[in-house]
Amino acid sequence: LIIDDFLATGNALKGLIEIVEQSGAKLAGVGILIEKTFQDGGKELRDKGVKIESIARIKSIGSSKIEFEK
């Protein structure tokens, strides 16, 4: 199980998944504190079969407003 703070483009998470695979372990899933869903990292990894659970999912960030997914 990988726990990470932010998920945006997914590059850091891809690196962590690669380390898990190289070790011979099996990835159970990923827990994310904040996911920026307006960037494609989460979608791309989910499409590859990675189980991801996010506590907060941000839909957009404006100059004076943050919109969360429901």
The 8 nearest C-alpha neighbors of each residue, nearest first, counted from 0:
[[1, 28, 27, 29, 26, 2, 30, 25],
 [0, 2, 29, 30, 28, 3, 26, 15],
 [1, 3, 30, 29, 31, 0, 4, 32],
 [4, 2, 31, 5, 30, 1, 32, 6],
 [3, 5, 32, 31, 33, 6, 2, 34],
 [6, 4, 33, 34, 3, 32, 31, 7],
 [5, 7, 34, 9, 35, 33, 8, 31],
 [8, 6, 35, 40, 38, 9, 34, 5],
 [7, 9, 40, 39, 10, 38, 6, 41],
 [8, 10, 40, 12, 7, 11, 6, 13],
 [9, 11, 13, 12, 8, 14, 40, 7],
 [12, 10, 14, 13, 9, 15, 6, 8],
 [11, 13, 15, 9, 14, 10, 16, 6],
 [14, 12, 16, 10, 11, 15, 9, 17],
 [15, 13, 17, 11, 12, 16, 10, 18],
 [14, 16, 12, 18, 17, 13, 19, 11],
 [17, 15, 19, 13, 18, 14, 12, 20],
 [16, 18, 20, 14, 15, 19, 21, 13],
 [19, 17, 21, 15, 16, 20, 22, 14],
 [20, 18, 16, 22, 17, 21, 24, 15],
 [21, 19, 17, 23, 22, 18, 24, 16],
 [22, 20, 18, 23, 19, 17, 24, 16],
 [21, 23, 19, 20, 24, 18, 17, 25],
 [22, 24, 20, 21, 19, 25, 18, 26],
 [23, 25, 22, 19, 20, 26, 21, 18],
 [26, 24, 27, 20, 23, 19, 0, 22],
 [25, 27, 28, 0, 24, 19, 16, 20],
 [28, 26, 0, 25, 29, 50, 1, 49],
 [29, 27, 50, 0, 26, 51, 49, 1],
 [28, 30, 51, 1, 0, 2, 50, 52],
 [31, 29, 2, 52, 53, 51, 1, 3],
 [32, 30, 53, 3, 4, 33, 2, 52],
 [31, 33, 4, 54, 53, 5, 55, 3],
 [34, 32, 55, 5, 31, 56, 4, 54],
 [35, 33, 6, 56, 5, 36, 57, 7],
 [34, 36, 57, 7, 37, 38, 56, 6],
 [35, 37, 38, 58, 34, 57, 56, 39],
 [38, 36, 35, 58, 59, 39, 57, 7],
 [37, 39, 36, 7, 35, 8, 40, 41],
 [40, 38, 42, 8, 41, 43, 37, 36],
 [41, 39, 8, 9, 43, 7, 42, 38],
 [42, 40, 44, 43, 39, 45, 9, 6],
 [43, 41, 45, 39, 44, 40, 46, 36],
 [42, 44, 46, 40, 41, 45, 39, 47],
 [43, 45, 47, 41, 46, 42, 49, 40],
 [44, 46, 49, 48, 42, 47, 43, 41],
 [45, 47, 43, 44, 48, 42, 49, 41],
 [48, 46, 44, 45, 49, 43, 42, 50],
 [47, 49, 45, 46, 50, 44, 43, 51],
 [48, 50, 45, 44, 47, 51, 28, 46],
 [49, 51, 28, 29, 45, 48, 52, 27],
 [52, 50, 29, 30, 28, 49, 53, 45],
 [53, 51, 30, 31, 29, 54, 50, 28],
 [54, 52, 31, 55, 32, 30, 34, 33],
 [53, 55, 32, 33, 31, 56, 52, 34],
 [56, 54, 33, 53, 32, 34, 57, 67],
 [57, 55, 34, 68, 67, 33, 35, 36],
 [56, 58, 67, 35, 59, 36, 68, 66],
 [57, 59, 67, 68, 36, 66, 37, 56],
 [60, 58, 66, 57, 65, 37, 61, 67],
 [59, 61, 65, 64, 66, 62, 58, 57],
 [62, 60, 64, 63, 65, 59, 66, 58],
 [61, 63, 64, 60, 65, 59, 66, 58],
 [64, 62, 61, 65, 60, 66, 59, 67],
 [65, 63, 61, 62, 60, 66, 59, 67],
 [64, 66, 60, 59, 61, 67, 57, 63],
 [67, 65, 59, 58, 57, 60, 64, 68],
 [66, 68, 57, 58, 56, 69, 65, 59],
 [69, 67, 58, 56, 57, 66, 55, 36],
 [68, 67, 56, 58, 66, 55, 57, 54]]
